[in-house]
Amino acid sequence: MIVLCLTLFLQGCIPFTRTDNGGEEKGSPAVLTIAYPEESLLHLPLYAAIKQDFFTQKNLTIKLEKTNNSQEAIEGLGNGQYDLILSGQEIGFYSYQRGEPETLVFIAKSAAKTGLFLLTRKNENPFTWSEVKGKVIIGTQSGESSQLALENILRKENLRPFLDVHLVNNLPPGLRGAIFRSGTGQFMLSDEPTATILENEGLGLVVASLDDYLQVNIPTVFIATKNNYQENSELFQSFITALQLGLTWVEEKSPEEIAAVAKDFFPEQKEKILLRGICRYKNIGCWSGSPLLTEKDLQQFQQILLDAQELNSPLPLYELIISIPIDESGED
């Protein structure tokens, strides 16, 4: 009888946590499903937090799922298929401007910069932007933050996008490299490790980092629905705390140690290719010390959207951002 009573008492002390089927299960880790378009070394803080068990320490399980496009990701976020989207900021701005029923909010950033490079097929002289005049650049998709960043730089260099420079902006992520390999275009916009892969194949050469020419930082962000955040604020608090540990780990560890973690997410790539991409990102200060976003981060990108006439008018940024205090020691 004593043993039975103790057992019942201890079972009552086990906390309930959210599971991926929306139910409650005693003592089981909460599952957060993150939608993202493609693997990228920009996401290294997230990868590190997964591999170093920082999420496990917070009783979280992370599921990563690739999506074909941003609309699919937004729909999945709205119907509960996904808890977070990892993408550029533009998704949140466009969704708010359209007046969609589910308000999207930014809760954290993975990378502080675009991490984008311009590749050319050949380079005999020091690169200048005048070289792209009359040429074809394979970019990203229309309206994406990366594509808008490129167009912003072209305008500053007195080059008119789509008039002075032909931009291919309708290819899904998985096809861009293949199209460039086929011989289309003289230039290509790419992140890592794709940029280094193309260099290693002798098909391209990095001649410019977009972040060297941008006057603002354009972070990669985690987006949730406002309702989901409000209903599960402690869950997202734990996520941000674990992500902070991942950022700190990436900041403190050597490129060789980071490449060993990245290998699990790029199993087909040689470690020296990953190492090269990681070194490039370290050199440009791709990751900041904190995952938290500020209104200044949003103001800078909003101005790019306004200049590109993607926004009709400035948005109330305080409605798009969630300020989550974190304990950098990793304790909730």
GUZA-723895 format. One record per residue: residue in one letter; x, y, z of N, C-alpha, C, O in turn. Coordinates in steps of 0.001 Angstrom, whole numbers, padded with zeros to 6 digits, always signed. Each point is the difference from the previous one (the first is absolute). Layout:
BEGIN
AXYZXYZXYZXYZ
...
// end
This chain:
BEGIN
M+000826-001212+000000-000826+001212+000000+000856+001255+000000-000304+000964-000703
I+001393-000971+001504+000913+001157+000050+000646+000224-001358+000077+001127-000488
V+000397-002239-000129+000639+000104-001319-000983+000541-001033+000362+000840-000823
L-001604-001318+000866-001021+000460-000934-000264+001495+000151-000111+000721-000992
C+000012-000265+002224-000233+001434+000253+001139+000851-000498-000226+001047-000607
L+001477-001489+000858+001158+000752-000468+000028+000071-001522+000328+001034-000582
T-000680-002161-000056-000005-000027-001462-000997+000994-000568+000315+000744-000930
L-001524-000731+001491-001018+000937-000469+000404+001443+000233-000271+000870-000827
F+000922-000616+001959+000447+001360+000316+001054+000472-000991-000073+001122-000500
L+001064-001984+000212+001071+000386-000908-000517+000192-001421+000464+000888-000715
Q-001421-001715+000304-000568+000182-001335-000685+001347-000133+000025+000618-001065
G-000639-000164+002152-000670+001294-000029+000956+001157-000121-000410+001109-000343
C+001712-001349+000625+000996+001073-000062+000631+000131-001374+000727+000959-000257
I-000996-001916-000636+000618+000061-001314-000715+001047-000839-001224-000058-000117
P+001958+001044-000489-000659+001073-000743-000577-000496-001316+000438-001011-000548
F-001437+001748+000048-000560-000275-001310+000662+000923-001003+000225+001174+000293
T+000091-001690-001476+000600+000822-001042-000705-000249-001308-000639-001035-000188
R+000761+002007-000737-000664-000079-001294+000692-001031-000878+001228-000074-000020
T-002005-000719-000704+000553-000975-000931-000411+000377-001408-000802+000912-000201
D+001360-001625-000781-000259+000370-001385-001421-000297-000447-000412+000494-001050
N-000357-001280+001799-001380-000230-000389-000969+000892+000757-001214-000202-000045
G+001773+001213+000758-000837+000987+000666-000501-000468+001340-000681+000761+000688
G+000988-001996-000275-000481-000497+001274+000982+000269+001114+000971+000735-000174
E-001230-001333+001314+000890+000149+001133+000454-001377+000443-000793-000939+000068
E+002053+000831+000227+000552-001278+000406+000980+000239+001127+000831+000906-000070
K-000926-001701+001085+000802+000226+001192+001475-000203-000295+000419-001064-000457
G+000375+002121+000731+001444-000121-000052+000600-000076-001382+001224-000059-000113
S-002020+000057-000956+000555-000117-001344+000462+001362-000495-000576+001023+000369
P+001624-001003-001213+000477+001290-000512-001054+000667-000876-000766-000677-000685
A+000731+001986+000711-000849+000751-000921+000648-000028-001372+001224+000076-000110
V-002032-000185-000936+000506-000071-001369-000283+001313-000714-001143+000452-000063
L+002189+000152-000471-000138+001200-000819+000402-000353-001432+001108-000479-000241
T-002010+000718-000698+000276-000282-001403+000339+001301-000709-000768+000961+000033
I+001940-000945-000681+000498+001210-000667+000026-000231-001506+000632-000945-000474
A-001316+001805-000281+000012-000051-001459+001095+000915-000532+000200+001101+000511
Y+000506-001561-001537+001071+000803-000593+000178-000410-001452-000337-001130-000353
P+000861+002016-000515+000058-000304-001428+001134-000926-000411-000169-000810-000912
E+001321+000912+001566+001155-000803-000403+001056+000007+001090+000015+000865+000875
E+000880-001867-000951+001115-000023+000933+000961+001140-000326+000264+000281-001169
S+000252+000366+002194+000935+001098-000189+000882+000119+001234-000439-000257+001121
L+001689+000651-001343+000884+000235+001138-000438+001227+000796+000499+000232+001101
L-001422+000552-001644-000570+001105+000774-000687-000526+001260-000100+000707+001003
H-000375-001958-001062-000774-000571+001097+000875-000715+001037-000520-000753+000823
L+001803+000972-000852+000903-000737+000884-000330+000111+001494+000132-001000+000706
P-000552+002159-000189-000367+000043+001423-001118-000990+000344+000012-000613+001067
L-000981+000465-001987-001075-000974+000214+000557-001416-000056-000311-000827+000857
Y+001140+000545-001871+000593-001335-000116+000815-000349+001249-000083-001109+000527
A+000874+002090-000068+000841-000245+001175-000843-000274+001234+000310-000894+000787
A-001384+001669-000621-000862-000207+001167-000645-001380-000021-000237-000597+001050
I-000049+000088-002258-000563-001352-000129+001052-001051+000345-000249-000890+000813
K+001423+000995-001432+001025-001037+000166+000635+000013+001383+000438-001043+000485
Q-000380+002203+000155+000594+000083+001336-001038-000238+001102+000291+000168+001185
D-001491-000557-001585-001073-000358+000939-000476+001169+000867-000510-000209+001101
F+000677+001435-001599-000488+001146+000769-001525+000015+000059-000581+000419+001000
F-000065-000877-002069-001456-000078+000026-000462-001141+000900-000997+000120+000713
T+001727-001218-000755-000340-001131+000869+000051+000408+001460-000836-000421+000800
Q+001829+001250-000449+000114+000467+001380-001205+000834+000416-000315+000103+001185
K-000358+000491-002169-001203+000796+000274-001277-000807-000201-001099+000551-000058
N+001267-001871-000049-001134-000909-000190-000756+000308-001291-001229-000030-000048
L+002010+000331-001008-000563+000287-001311+000542-000982-001033+001158-000413+000068
T-001993+000052-001005+000412-000755-001177-000269+000856-001224-001104+000517-000168
I+002111-000363-000693-000120+000840-001188-000148-000873-001241+000814-000890-000248
K-001866+001155-000529-000209-000660-001275+000181+001027-001115-000619+001064+000032
L+001463-001377-001017+000234+000892-001129-000705-000550-001232+000142-001176-000333
E-000901+002030-000341-000709-000411-001200+000190+001044-001096-000220+001190+000225
K+000629-001636-001406+000186+000907-001121-001333+000311-000668-000887-000850-000077
T+000762+002085-000405-001201+000423-000716+000386+000446-001408+001143+000381-000251
N-002107-000433-000656+000255+000365-001386-000037+001508-000232+000670+000513-000896
N-001458+000194+001708-000114+001449-000177-000542+000623+001276-000435-000699+000915
S+000467+002026-000871-000394+000710+001216-001496-000132+000279-000407-000042+001161
Q-000415-000023-002208-001433-000121+000218-000343-001321+000675-000856-000055+000883
E+001529-001004-001306-000196-001301+000638+000388+000058+001469-000674-000579+000852
A+001767+001282-000559+000463+000133+001381-001002+000777+000845-000289-000382+001134
I-000244+001479-001690-000970+000814+000736-001271-000786+000280-000544+000063+001102
E+000071-000802-002095-001206-000813+000191+000223-001056+001083-000879-000246+000826
G+002070-000381-000836+000316-000995+001011+000099+000599+001386-000340-000645+000992
L+000808+001882-000927+000080+000693+001286-001403+000287+000524-000272-000134+001193
G-000609+000529-002100-001357+000344+000402-000836-001182+000448-000827+000125+000903
N+001042-001290-001542-000813-001167+000367+000646-000888+001056-000525-001065+000325
G+001665+001501+000212+000621-000741+001085+000959-001091-000442+000533-000726+000839
Q-000300+000595-002148+000954-000998-000484+001418+000368+000423+000812-000870+000314
Y-000524+002176-000310+001304+000501+000417-000171+000939+001193-001032+000653+000155
D+002060-000601+000677+000010+000943+001117+000795+001252-000343-000289+001087+000499
L+001293-001249-001355+000875+001109-000369+000364-000099-001475+000047-001088-000574
I+000207+002242-000023+000602+000067-001333+001376+000637+000167+000139+001000+000704
L+000870-001568-001340+001330+000589-000028+000199+000563-001404+000109-000754-000967
S-000062+002088+000860+000024+000615-001324+000448+001449+000104+000461+000455+001047
G-000608+000259-002158+000227+001434-000001-001167+000724+000645-001074-000573+000187
Q+001290+001837+000151-001036+000790+000683-001202+000322-000881-001079+000311+000506
E+001263-000385-001820-001045+000480-000898-001344-000702+000211-001052+000598-000224
I+001084-001863+000652-001246-000755+000173-000928+000707+000986-001198+000128-000253
G+001747+000325+001365-000806+000675+001007-000557+001320-000492-001152+000330+000282
F+001955+000432-001017-000451+001291-000513-001128-000176-001021-001019+000688+000064
Y+001210-001602-000991-001012-000210-001036-001305-000509+000604-001085+000423-000401
S+001195-001325+001360-001190-000560+000634-000801+001092+000707-001227+000031-000090
Y+001919+000859+000787-000687+001092+000710-000651+000948-000995-001133+000434+000207
Q+001840-000109-001283-000558+000931-000988-001254-000585-000659-000930+000739-000323
R+000901-002066+000121-001179-000633-000605-001160-000105+000974-001125-000296-000404
G+001387+000537+001682-001059-000082+000990-000470-001407+000277-001182-000224+000260
E+002105-000733-000315-000381-001396+000230-000459-000190+001445+000467+000695+000902
P-001383-001641-000690-000596-000165+001335+000993-000356+001090-000163+000426+001144
E+001190-001200-001477+001009-000366+000993+001151+000993-000044+000717+000076-000997
T-000536+000683+002066+001113+000937+000073+001299-000764+000235+000081-000840+000896
L+000935+001136-001707+001299-000643+000143+000933+000918+000781-000011+001217-000189
V+000813-001804+001062+000929+000784+000813+001393-000607-000089+000161-001213-000134
F+000842+002084+000213+001401-000423+000008+000424-000230+001453-000160+000880+000846
I+000696-002057-000567+000397-000264+001389+001509-000100+000189+000484+000089+001128
A+000272-000273-002215+001458-000136+000158+000653+000040-001374-000674-000069-001029
K+002002+000182+001031+000741-000067-001255+001061-001094+000083+000568-000261+001060
S-000321-000367-002197+001026-001039-000085+001330+000602-000455+001054-000284+000569
A-001127+001117-001604+001184+000696-000511-000291+001488-000033-001139+000413-000214
A+002169+000391+000427-000182+001447+000043+000176+000648-001366-000363+001162-000183
K+000920-001902-000785+000261+000559-001324-000550-000931-001070-000426-001117+000295
T+000437+001588-001549-000567-000809-001079+000840-001239-000278-000542-001047-000353
G+001867+001157+000508+000884-001124-000318+000023-000340-001476+000302-001134-000371
L-000616+002104-000476-000092-000241-001436+001242+000474-000736+000589+001026+000341
F-000202-001787-001349+001170+000322-000813-000388+000034-001472-000906-000709-000438
L+001609+001546-000312-000179+000052-001449+001117-000793-000648+001180+000263+000234
L-001560-001238-001051+000981-000810-000720+000027+000401-001464-001027+000373-000566
T+002200-000450-000046+000141+000219-001431+000647-001239-000613+000622-000798+000700
R-000775+000651-001990+000617-001149-000671+001486+000203-000202+000768-000962+000002
K-000362+002194-000176+001425+000286-000161+000274+001384+000545-000871+000870-000007
N+002074-000678+000473+000354+001295+000586+001474+000276-000268+000879-000624+000593
E-000623+001561-001488+001376+000324-000367+000496+001257+000706+001205+000177+000181
N-002120+000689+000215+000369+001258+000649-000779+000148+001309-000987-000703+000214
P+001427+001618+000667-000784+000263+001213-001441+000347-000352-000245+000793-000909
F-000701-001380+001619-001410+000139-000341-000526+001405+000270+000309+000610+001024
T-001105-000114-001956-000806+001204+000201-001413-000324-000483-000184-000844-000877
W-000812+001520+001455-001383-000299-000340-000345+000362-001440-000993-000483-000544
S+001809+001328-000070-000257+000339-001401+000107-001225-000903-000528-000002-001112
E+001211-001040+001587+000167-001218-000802-001308-000736-000229-000115-000763-000959
V-000884+000976+001829-001245-000759-000147-000959+000669-000991-001034-000576-000337
K+001363+001774-000128-000882+000691-000939-000140-000813-001279+000992-000409-000604
G-002237+000182+000201-000263-000767-001210+000137-001501+000174-000143-000760-000958
K+000421+000334+002185+000211-001431+000267-001216-000604+000707-000940+000704+000371
V+000986-002032-000196-001076-000741+000666+000484-000459+001368+001043-000643+000118
I-001815+000983+000920+000293-000466+001352-001117-000947+000435-001174+000370-000017
I+001535-001575+000399-000989-000916+000583-000142+000374+001465+000912-000213+000799
G-002053+000768-000459-000250+000436+001363-000871-000984+000747-000054-001181-000342
T-000626+001666+001360-000962-000824+000726-001392+000354-000506-000131+000525-001105
Q-000909-000799+001884-001345+000219-000512-000472+001436+000241+000427+000665+000943
S-001304-000218-001807-000518+001367+000050-000587+000313+001372-000786-000774+000547
G+001184+001923-000001-000525+000440+001288+000733-000538+001209-000240+000471+001111
E+001139-001454-001285+000756-000520+001137+001025+001033+000456+000466+000818-000793
S-000120-000863+002073+000934+000980+000559+001339-000033-000732+000608+001047-000224
S-000143-002241-000150+001281-000119-000697-000053+000667-001371+000948+000676-000398
Q-002045-000862-000321-000156+000617-001314-000117+001515+000133+000578+000740-000796
L-001322-000276+001798-000150+001437+000226+001324+000642+000382+000271+001143-000368
A+000561-001888+001116+001318+000521+000362+000854+000220-001243+000676+001022-000123
L-000709-001984-000797+000747+000140-001252-000506+001197-000802+000799+000801-000485
E-002110-000674+000344-000561+001107-000764+000333+001341+000649+000226+000987-000701
N-000194-000941+002034+000349+001219+000725+001425+000440-000323+000266+001183-000214
I+000640-002153+000183+001405+000315-000327+000116+000479-001437+000716+000963-000273
L-001411-001622-000653+000076+000399-001405-000447+001446-000179+000636+000762-000728
R-001728-000382+001389-000473+001382-000124+001027+000993+000543+000192+001072-000574
K+000465-001424+001672+001025+000878+000565+001203+000125-000929+000716+001001+000028
E-000501-002029-000851+001104+000025-000964-000443+000555-001356+000674-000178-001014
N-001833+000861+001027-000549+000620-001209-000301-001004-001106+000169+000289-001184
L-000621-001485+001596-000410-001041-000935-001475-000304+000248-000398-000258+001136
R-000399+000289-002176-001431-000216+000137-000318-001494-000093+000224-000614-001043
P-000742+000025+002122-000367-001415-000041-001004-000270-001117-000964+000747-000171
F+001195-001819-000586-000856-000473-001086+000099+000853-001266-000539-000375-001042
L+001224+001519+001123+000227+000811-001196+001481-000038-000381+000354-000402-001108
D+000492+000819+002024+001442-000054-000263+000580-001382+000291+001036-000374-000550
V-001713-000382+001420+000454-001337+000387-001190-000944-000073-001073+000307+000520
H+001258-001448-001160-001081-000984-000067+000087-000908+001222+001015-000659+000222
L-002079+000630+000560-000031-000799+001227-000958-001168-000161-001171+000191-000330
V+001662-001390+000561-000842-001193-000005-000480-000208+001430+000785-000355+000879
N-002073+000577-000648-000515-000019+001368-001226-000891+000165-000883+000286+000809
N+000837-001360-001577-001163-000888+000063+000381-001469+000165-000790-000888-000319
L+001993+000633+000811+000459-001387+000156-000086-000437+001464+000383+000758+000891
P-000877-001962-000635+000016-000516+001375+001425-000282+000436+000873-000196-000845
P-000616+000171+002158+001370-000163+000499+000749-001185-000581+001181+000118-000328
G-001847-001262+000193+000688-001202-000448+000464+000014-001437+000809-000839-000395
L-001312+001790-000409+000345+000026-001422+001048+001044-000358+000561-000053-001094
R-000282+000991+001977+000883+001116-000368+001398-000467-000384+000547+000393-001030
G+000020-001245+001889+001335-000503-000290+000043-000786-001290+000947+000133-000775
A-001964-000958+000529-000046-000818-001217-000113+000880-001244+000636-000280-001016
I-001440+001340+001093-000146+000905-001142+001324+000714-000285+000376+000181-001158
F+000326+000221+002217+001301+000656-000193+001000-000985-000597+000795+000363-000866
R-000836-001610+001331+000898-001025-000540-000268-000256-001485+000912-000347-000752
S-002163+000520+000340-000366-000260-001398+000523+001067-000948-000034-000176-001218
G+000522+001292+001777+000553+001053-000842-000821+001272-000046+000390+000970-000650
T-001519-000965+001330-000854+001201+000013+000574+001051+000938+000363-000309+001135
G-000281+001544-001603+000436+001111+000844+001498+000140+000112+000746-000977-000048
Q-000319+002236+000202+001423+000269+000241+000309+000137+001483+001151-000127+000418
F-002204+000392+000390+000169+000173+001445-001100-000765+000727-001041-000318-000574
M+001293+000031+001845-000994-000690+000818+000107+000474+001440+001095+000235+000511
L-002250-000098+000138-000067+000356+001417-000116-001285+000801-000838-000848-000304
S+001676+000695+001331-000001-001264+000738+000453+000195+001436+000772+000906+000315
D-001282-001793+000558+000512-000054+001361+000971-001170+000104+000371-000599-001010
E+000040+000275+002239+000895-001130+000217-000789-001209+000500-000968+000168+000741
P+001362-001388-001132+001259-000354-000672-000067-000020-001526+000979-000380-000642
T-002114+000782+000036-000122-000088-001455+001081+000802-000712+000538-000445-001014
A-000216+001625+001540+001030+000832-000641+001332-000738-000068+000655-000005-001042
T-000255-000613+002138+001269-000726+000021-000065-001258-000858+000994-000370-000625
I-002152-000294+000585-000159-001202-000829+000235+000349-001470+000714-000716-000703
L-001315+001816+000237+000171+000406-001395+001446+000412-000283+000530-000278-001075
E+000091+000927+002025+001419+000338-000163+000837-001269-000106+000880-000107-000854
N-001166-000853+001730+000764-001244+000013-000152-000780-001305+000908-000723-000410
E-002072+000877-000239-000234-000666-001280+000597+000775-001173-000058-000455-001142
G+000629+001626+001424+000602+000808-001049-001016+000709-000879+000312+000402-001121
L-001540-000247+001637-001068+000605-000788-000246+001466+000341-000683+000701-000746
G+001224-000237+001848-000239+001373+000409+001066+000479+000968+000797-000783+000518
L-000803+002075-000291+000949+000614+000921-000702+001122+000746-000631+000861-000614
V+000738-000868+001940-000601+001054+000810+000771+001301-000217+001214+000053+000196
V-001940+001005-000606+000656+001284-000242-000505+001088+000931+000620+001059+000095
A-001737-001295+000601-000535+001032+000891-000891-000613+001059-000707-000975-000252
S+000749+001560+001444-000950-000315+001061-001021+001121+000036+000372+001168+000119
L-001651-001499-000220-001029+001036+000004+000039+000815+001289-000308+001192-000010
D+000683-001826+001115+000016+000705+001280+001061+001100+000040-000089+000912+000823
D+001092-000988-001701+001006+001068-000070-000567+001253-000641+000531+001092+000202
Y-001605-001235-000975-000559+001133-000739-001321+000493+000589-000432+001115-000293
L-000212-001939+001124-001237+000429+000642+000312+000930+001169+000976-000213+000718
Q-001782+001218-000530+000194+000916+001127-000803-000426+001219+000022+000674+001030
V-000727-001786-001144-000816-000513+001100+000231-001499+000132+000478-000654-000927
N-000825+000128+002088+000013-001440+000204-001382-000569-000305-001016+000582+000379
I+000984-001715-001062-001265-000661-000313+000045-001403+000589+000547-000910-000622
P-001112+000719+001809+000113-001293+000672-000918-001071-000591-001001+000295-000653
T+001381-001545+000906-000880-001141-000212-000740-000234+001312+000626-000032+001060
V-001950-000131-001111-000794+000046+001231-000877-001236+000188-000284-000740-000942
F-000134+000545+002191-000999-001002+000351-001344+000718+000168-000099+000999+000711
I-000926-001527-001376-001321+000627-000009-001030-000974+000567-000007-001183-000341
A-000859+001695+001209-001103-000791+000561-001293+000783-000177+000027+001192-000307
T-001158-001864+000501-001249+000742+000059-000119+000609+001393+000460-000578+000985
K-001073+001738-000917-000140+000685+001280-000817-000835+000981+000305-000044+001191
N-001348-000620-001700-000838-000827+000868+000794-001156+000602-000108-000277+001194
N+000900-000390-002019+000794-001132+000482+001020+000458+001037+000230-000672+001005
Y+000374+001826-001268+000964+000526+000974-000674+000292+001339+000512-000375+001054
Q-001655+001042-001101-000685+000364+001244-000454-001228+000783+000020+000000+001231
E-000431-001049-001950-000465-001211+000667+001141-000865+000531-000197-000800+000915
N+001388+000961-001489+001138-000851+000372+001258+000837+000245+001088-000363-000445
S-001242+001471+001147+001118+000934+000183+001186-000649+000719+001151+000285-000332
E-001419-001154+001313+001101-000643+000713+000762-000954-000914+001214-000159+000126
L-001934-000468-001042+000628-000902-000960+000974+000769-000894+001129-000435-000226
F-001584+001581-000277+000864+000810-000859+001142+000627+000798+001088+000211-000537
Q-001326+000084+001802+001069+000488+000874+001124-001040+000071+001179+000338-000109
S-001557-001591+000293+000988-001075+000068+000735-000149-001330+001205-000250-000026
F-001936+000405-001079+000623-000086-001322+001070+001073-000172+001108-000286-000454
I-001448+001530+000822+000948+001107-000160+001226-000193+000891+001123+000297-000408
T-001341-000789+001612+001125-000233+000910+000955-001031-000582+001216+000184+000055
A-001754-001271-000614+000844-001020-000612+000701+000540-001247+001160-000325-000253
L-001867+001150-000525+000611+000598-001190+001151+000921+000391+001021+000045-000686
Q-001181+000684+001778+001083+000841+000505+001244-000830+000292+001116+000417-000308
L-001308-001587+000900+001127-000891+000273+000656-000451-001303+001220-000142-000069
G-002032-000081-000961+000546-000370-001299+000818+001123-000613+001065-000247-000565
L-001546+001473+000670+000746+001154-000497+001335+000157+000719+001034+000237-000625
T-001074-000371+001939+001230+000120+000788+000986-001092-000378+001200+000251-000111
W-001706-001462-000087+000869-001119-000385+000683+000279-001334+001205-000211-000131
V-001959+000682-000860+000564+000307-001314+001029+001125+000096+001018-000014-000692
E-001295+000983+001556+000922+001135+000162+001316-000441+000616+001061+000503-000373
E-001119-001437+001313+001191-000378+000766+000825-001117-000634+001202-000091+000248
K-001821-000750-001052+000692-001175-000518+000769+000324-001283-000292+000978-000688
S+001269-001813+000389+000817+000170-001203-000788-000444-001230-000947-000777+000130
P+001313+001249-001316-000673-000453-001219+000025-001515-000163-000953-000588-000512
E+002036-000042+000946+000108-001459-000124-001051-000699+000870-000620-000970-000434
E+000424+001458+001647-001010-000591+000884-001410+000233-000537-000860-000877+000081
I+000639+002060-000624-001324+000313-000552-000280-000848-001235-001121-000468-000198
A+002156+000269-000641-000166-000806-001215-000384-001433+000337-000766-000622-000737
A+001285+000089+001839-000345-001360+000410-001489-000116+000322-000612-001037-000257
V+000027+002099+000820-001440+000018+000283-000790+000178-001298-001013-000665-000217
A+001487+001571-000639-000709+000275-001262-000051-001219-000905-000922-000133-000805
K+001892-000754+000924+000075-001180-000870-001268-000847+000086-000403-000602-000996
D-000225+000544+002158-001223-000791+000159-001148+000553-000836-000917-000740-000356
F+000957+002030+000041-001069+000621-000773+000348+000103-001487-000860+000293-000831
F+002123-000535+000513+000471-000017-001391+000841-001260-000209+001193+000102-000285
P-001786-001276+000420+000774-001249-000016+000730-000263-001311+000980-000744-000018
E-001440+001342-001081+000630-000258-001297+001179+000930-000276+000708-000178-000991
Q-000493+001162+001852+001055+000979-000250+001272-000332+000767-000033-000489+001130
K+001140+000769-001775+001290-000192+000656+000175+001040+001102-000490+001125-000103
E+001189-001519+001147+000142+000894+001142+000766+001265-000367-000245+001057+000581
K+001173-001149-001540+000784+001189-000370-000882+001052-000674+000275+001196+000101
I-001343-001638-000794-000930+000947-000618-000802+000718+001077-000174+001217-000051
L-000310-001978+001024-000728+000612+001105+000897+000943+000785-000433+001070+000430
L+001669-001468-000248+000959+000816+000749+000221+001346-000678+000070+001034+000664
R+000038-001054-001988+000200+001235-000754-001194+000941+000165+000173+001198+000223
G-001387-001747-000334-001198+000813+000164-000124+000579+001397-000372+001161+000167
I+000686-001975+000841-000072+000461+001393+000998+001126+000244-000320+000985+000666
C+001523-001131-001201+001015+001053+000163-000460+001308-000646+000201+001081+000553
R-000815-001194-001716-000511+001203-000657-001038+000693+000878+000034+001219+000172
Y-000945-001997+000374-001045+000585+000832+000565+000573+001291-000466+001034+000478
K+001449-001688+000077+000631+000543+001210+000668+001336-000315-000062+000935+000798
N+000697-000851-001961+000739+001212-000364-000914+001208-000200+000408+001132+000263
I-001646-001360-000728-000905+001134-000219-000887+000269+001218-000864+000876-000043
G+001078-001632+001135-000807+000201+001198-001451-000353-000214-000899+000760+000361
C+000674-001929-000957-001342-000391-000413-000958-000196+001172-001197+000260-000129
W+001715-000718+001275-000863-000284+001150+000266+000992+001116+001152+000272+000338
S-002214+000267+000229+000142+000949+001095+000032-000739+001321-000247-001205+000048
G+000548+001916+001020+000088-000635+001308-001346-000313+000617-000074-000765+000962
S-000998+001344-001497-001328-000194+000581-001001-000359-001087+000089+000520-001112
P-001040-001398+001410-001041-000335-000980-001147+001002-000031-000896-000113-000836
L+000912+001093+001738-001137+000910+000123+000001+001062-001093+001049+000523-000376
L-002230-000216-000123-000191+001038-001008-000391+001311+000656-000589+000014+001081
T+000918+001081-001735-000411+001317+000467-000810+000685-001099+000022-000424-001156
E-000725+001468+001522-000746+000758-001010+000940+000604-001033-000392+000204-001149
K+001628+000085+001543+000973+000542-000950+000269-001007-001112+000128+000377-001164
D-000041-001679+001528+000196-001037-001019-001128+000036-001025+000234-000145-001200
L-001451+000336+001680-001154+000019-000890-000090+001300-000786-000388-000011-001168
Q+000741+001126+001789-000066+001300-000673+000911+000021-001221-000365+000524-001052
Q+001561-001101+001205+000955+000009-001104-000530-000767-001201+000102+000463-001136
F-000668-001635+001391-000520-000795-001109-001285+000604-000542-000247-000062-001204
Q-000577+000647+002069-001225+000628-000470+000308+001099-001005-000737+000166-000972
Q+001801+000579+001183+000359+001055-000936+000350-000574-001371-000322+000594-001029
I+000984-001754+001022+000307-000664-001273-001286-000405-000701-000118+000149-001217
L-000853-000665+001980-001292-000382-000571-000728+001222-000567-000614-000077-001064
L+000683+001197+001774-000654+001223-000475+000678+000522-001266-000673+000417-000943
D+002017-000443+000927+000741+000467-001179-000326-000853-001225-000049+000502-001123
A-000172-001798+001354-000318-000916-001101-001477+000012-000344-000435-000705-000911
Q-000351+001514+001646-001446+000109-000189-000712-001333+000229-001034-000279-000607
E+001605-000540+001496-000643-001244+000403-000992+000253+001130-000912-000798+000218
L+001085+001902+000500-000939+000421+001044-000691+001279-000440+000618+000878-000602
N-001905-000782+000909-000746+001206-000346+000294+001148+000958-000003+001166-000393
S+000259-001509+001657+000281+001006+001023+000695-000689+001170-000065-001225+000108
P+000736+001986+000781+000663-000607+001159-001007-000737+000892-001150+000418+000137
L+001603-001511+000462-000847-000808+000876+000315+000302+001463+001096+000469+000305
P-002032-000727+000598+000269+000151+001444+000894-001146+000473-000486-001089+000305
L+001769+001336-000247+000973-001072+000230-000182-000669+001355+000336-001173+000165
Y-000866+001911+000805-000173-000588+001332-000964-001182-000028+000007-000827+000911
E-000839+000741-001956-000931-001122-000105+000637-001217-000655-000589-001082-000004
L+001794+001250-000553+000659-001097-000707+001109-000661+000808+000561-001009-000429
I-000247+001554+001566+001162-000484+000743-000400-000377+001418-000807+000675+000638
I+001386-001759-000166-000206-000462+001367+001323+000088+000731+000996-000574-000438
S-000981+001279+001536+001214+000115+000817-000038-001072+001094-000811+000059+000925
I+001706-001033-001055+000041-001106+000952+001290+000111+000811+001079-000183-000562
P-001151+000474+001859+001208+000047+000815+000623-001377+000094-000710-000993+000154
I+002030+000920-000247+000669-001281+000105+001065+000035+001076+000578+001044+000300
D-000335-002207+000269+001054-000176+000973+001190-000607-000735-000036-001171-000378
E+001091+001959+000173+001144-000463-000782+000749-001136+000665+000848-000627-000635
S-001133+000348+001877+000626-001147+000671-000639-001296-000465+000517-001088+000254
G-001677+001220-000958-000694-001172-000481-001042-000514+000959-000637-001019-000268
E+000445+001713+001401-000996-000427+000962-001268+000787-000208+000049+001217-000173
D-001200-001894+000188-001274+000704-000146-000279+000838+001242-001029+000672+000073
// end
